[in-house]
Amino acid sequence: MTSDPTSSGTSGARVRVIGREGCHLCADAEVVVARVCAETNTDFEVCSIDNDPGLADLYWEKIPVILVDGAVFDFWRVNEERLRGKLSPS
């Protein structure tokens, strides 16, 4: 895992879900992101602030945070329609 919030992650995933274990909003966000990414054939990864002090410093009050192409897309709740539009080919 990387602590650089602008990177797309070590896996090259286009979407990152930044959350933590035991967070119900994070679990909800992961379900939405997984569904939309499967529909749009987009790679995603899940990162925990518990394992990365840099991410914790940046995002602990806003988790879950969704990054798309290294930029913050949503936090707290994921807008499924907007995410689908962002990831769908034009």
C-alpha positions as CSV (number, residue, x, y, z in Angstrom):
1,M,0.0,0.0,0.0
2,T,1.1,3.5,-0.6
3,S,0.6,6.6,1.5
4,D,0.6,8.9,-1.6
5,P,-3.1,9.9,-1.9
6,T,-2.6,11.0,-5.5
7,S,-1.3,7.6,-6.7
8,S,-3.6,5.0,-8.1
9,G,-2.2,2.4,-5.8
10,T,0.4,-0.3,-6.1
11,S,-1.9,-2.5,-8.2
12,G,-2.5,0.1,-10.8
13,A,-6.2,0.1,-9.9
14,R,-8.2,3.1,-11.2
15,V,-10.4,3.2,-8.2
16,R,-9.4,3.1,-4.5
17,V,-11.7,2.7,-1.5
18,I,-10.0,4.1,1.6
19,G,-11.6,2.9,4.8
20,R,-11.1,0.8,7.8
21,E,-12.1,-2.6,9.3
22,G,-15.4,-2.5,11.2
23,C,-16.7,0.6,9.4
24,H,-20.3,0.0,8.2
25,L,-20.2,2.9,5.7
26,C,-16.9,1.5,4.3
27,A,-18.5,-1.9,3.8
28,D,-21.4,-0.3,2.1
29,A,-19.1,1.7,-0.2
30,E,-17.1,-1.4,-1.1
31,V,-20.3,-3.1,-2.3
32,V,-21.2,-0.2,-4.5
33,V,-17.7,0.2,-5.9
34,A,-17.4,-3.5,-6.6
35,R,-20.7,-3.6,-8.4
36,V,-20.0,-0.5,-10.6
37,C,-16.4,-1.6,-11.3
38,A,-17.6,-5.1,-12.3
39,E,-20.1,-3.5,-14.7
40,T,-17.5,-1.1,-16.2
41,N,-14.6,-3.6,-16.2
42,T,-12.6,-1.3,-13.9
43,D,-10.0,-2.4,-11.4
44,F,-10.3,-1.3,-7.8
45,E,-8.5,-1.8,-4.6
46,V,-9.4,-1.4,-0.9
47,C,-7.0,0.3,1.4
48,S,-7.2,0.6,5.2
49,I,-6.2,3.7,7.2
50,D,-5.4,1.3,10.0
51,N,-2.4,0.1,8.0
52,D,-1.2,3.4,6.6
53,P,-0.5,6.4,8.8
54,G,-0.3,8.8,5.8
55,L,-3.8,7.8,4.7
56,A,-5.1,8.0,8.3
57,D,-3.7,11.6,8.6
58,L,-5.4,12.7,5.4
59,Y,-8.8,10.9,5.6
60,W,-9.7,9.6,9.0
61,E,-12.6,12.0,9.4
62,K,-14.0,11.3,5.9
63,I,-13.9,7.5,5.5
64,P,-14.8,5.9,3.3
65,V,-13.1,8.0,0.7
66,I,-13.3,6.9,-2.9
67,L,-10.5,8.0,-5.2
68,V,-10.8,7.8,-9.0
69,D,-7.6,8.3,-11.0
70,G,-5.9,9.5,-7.9
71,A,-8.4,12.3,-7.1
72,V,-11.1,12.3,-4.4
73,F,-14.4,11.4,-6.0
74,D,-16.7,10.8,-3.0
75,F,-16.5,10.4,0.8
76,W,-18.9,9.0,3.5
77,R,-21.3,7.7,0.9
78,V,-20.8,6.7,-2.8
79,N,-23.1,8.1,-5.4
80,E,-23.5,5.0,-7.5
81,E,-24.9,6.7,-10.6
82,R,-22.2,9.4,-10.7
83,L,-19.5,6.7,-10.2
84,R,-21.0,4.7,-13.1
85,G,-21.0,7.8,-15.3
86,K,-17.4,8.6,-14.4
87,L,-16.2,5.0,-15.2
88,S,-18.3,4.4,-18.3
89,P,-16.7,5.0,-21.7
90,S,-17.9,8.2,-23.3
